[in-house]
Amino acid sequence: VSGPTRTKDDDEETKTREKVPKSDEQMQMIDKALMRNCLSSFLDAEQRQEVAEYMHMVEAAEDEVIIRQGEFGDTFYILESGECEIFVAKKSEETTAEDSESELDPDAEEMPEPAAGQPADFGTMVYRPVPGDSFGELALMYAAPRAATIVAKTPCRLWAIEGHMYQAMVQDTVKERRSKYEGFLGQVPVLSNLTPSERSTISDALVSVEYGEGDVIIREGEVGDAFYFIERGTVEVSRTMDGEAQVLAQLEENNFFGEAALISQQPRNATVTAVTAVKCVSLDRSSFYRLLGPIQNIITRKCF
Ligand code: 1OR
């Protein structure tokens, strides 16, 4: 049932919903691509891995339309190999594309191919993605029609994931994050006056950060603006005394540090270094302020 009006977006194989085994190399390539796209750049390493596990390979033939501007589509793609081109049509041209779409009915004859040497007019070519580039995130993020047309110039291999698969995965993570972090925010003395709903708001603003063994997370003397909660790993807190670094404490999972930065812009009074690989969530003063207003009011607010 494939005709020239169909796109890769329309294919059933594009909507597969199972995990697909992949080589380490493929996982790494997808991971890097996810880190670079605004749709997925906020995901942490584990979440990216989960999304990567569900991405599956689709192939586009030379000249095949992968995404068509103006149409519905909710697949997100990463180009693995091959060459394709992105075209953007002006509004008037886009209407033409929509018109031809509305003529599409199941009994209709296949649309004629454009005459030889007469390429279909998709508008202005704006970008040639290279392997590792991704596209299709806009329709997914904003529930909008496709903003551009993407055509395979050579046979292409693409990693694909359907929008609501992706969203379901991320939505669960949002819920999990809330219940996980609301609890710990309650343990932090400077935040103990937050209401449960404020804690829930704040938990959405937490950013996952990862450090390797030996990385300095905060440095004594520097002005800090973020506070950290350890989800996994061990850190060492040290302070320079008589010109020598003295270890003051080791902190582990469920401990936090750097909270003074949420209330004051004083320099850090100790250095915190990752002893093992460390996974933290962090909250910075400006997000805290943006979400909850002047911090001082909250911290000094009386509980009732
Ligand atoms: P989508 O879901 O709207 C088409 O499907 C995709 O093309 C879109 O997500 C982006 O991933 C990708 N304008 C709109 N979409 C673009 C553009 C683009 N580039 C890539 N895409 N412009 C080119 C920017 C270099 C703006 C042109 C005015």
Boltz pocket constraint, residues with backbone or C-beta under 6 A from the ligand:
constraints:
  - pocket:
      binder: B
      contacts: [[A, 67], [A, 73], [A, 75], [A, 86], [A, 88], [A, 126], [A, 127], [A, 134], [A, 135], [A, 136], [A, 137], [A, 138], [A, 139], [A, 140], [A, 144], [A, 145], [A, 146], [A, 147], [A, 148], [A, 149], [A, 150]]
      max_distance: 6.0
